[in-house]
C-alpha cells in the first residue's frame, strides 16, 4: 500500500482494481473492494490494521461483481443510485445465482460466500454530494463513465481524484461495459480541463497519474471509436482481431495478449452499438450534472 498524499493510500496488489484508503480522524473511507472473496477479506483486514474503524466503502460503479464484493463486508456503502437499483432488484434466486457464479470463478474461496446477503448502498445519489467531515469537504459525483453507475471522489485539499474505471491509461479501459461512449468521452474531456485536479487514481493500471496523462486515454478512445466506425461500415467482423492487435501495439504494447483480448471485446461492443444491435439497458440512468 502506497501513501500518495497525507493519510491517503492506494493498494494495487489485489487485481484487477486500484483500491483506495482515506484515513480520517473518526474512521476511514475505502474506495472499492476486489472481486475475489479472499482478496476482499485480506483488503478489509489490511485497512483495519492500518486505519482502525472503516466508516464507509465507496463503489465506483454498479458492476455486478462490485455488488457481490460489497456483500462480503458489513460496512455501509456509498454508491450511485444505479447501484442501489441493481441491488434492490435482486430476487433470492438471482442472488443465489450470482453467488454460485462467484464460487465457480473462485472455487477455492467458496466457504467465504456462505450466508452472504446483499449489502445495499446506505448513501445513493444520481448527481453529487459533499462529505463534510474534512475541510474542505470531499466531493462525490455521478458521471457518464466506463460502466453503469460510475461515480468519482475528489479530495480538494490534496487535488486528488479517484476516477474508478472511467480513467484507465496504462491498461485498456473496459469499453464493453459503457452505456454511452460519447458521454464517457465528454466526461474525460471535462476532467482533462480541471485545473483543480493534480493527480488521478485510475481504476486499473498505474496509479496515481498526473491529470495531463489523460491526453493518452483521450487519444486512444478517439482512435478506438474511429476504428469501430470503420469496421461497423464494413460487411464483416474479420478485421476486428487485426484492429485490436494494432491498437494494443500502439497504446498498450507492454500488456501483450491480455490487452488485445480486452480491446477486441471493446471494439465488438462499439461496433454493435454503432449498428444498433445492442439491447437497450433495463434502467436508463439519469444524466449526471
PyMOL commands that set and color helices and strands:
alter all, ss='L'
color gray80, all
select helices_A, chain A and resi 37-51+64-71+81-88+92-105+107-113+175-177+181-192+211-232+240-251+253-255+257-275
alter helices_A, ss='H'
color red, helices_A
select strands_A, chain A and resi 2-5+8-11+19-24+27-31+54-58+77-80+123-125+128-131+138-142+151-155+160-164+199-202+209-210
alter strands_A, ss='S'
color yellow, strands_A
deselect
rebuild
show_as cartoon
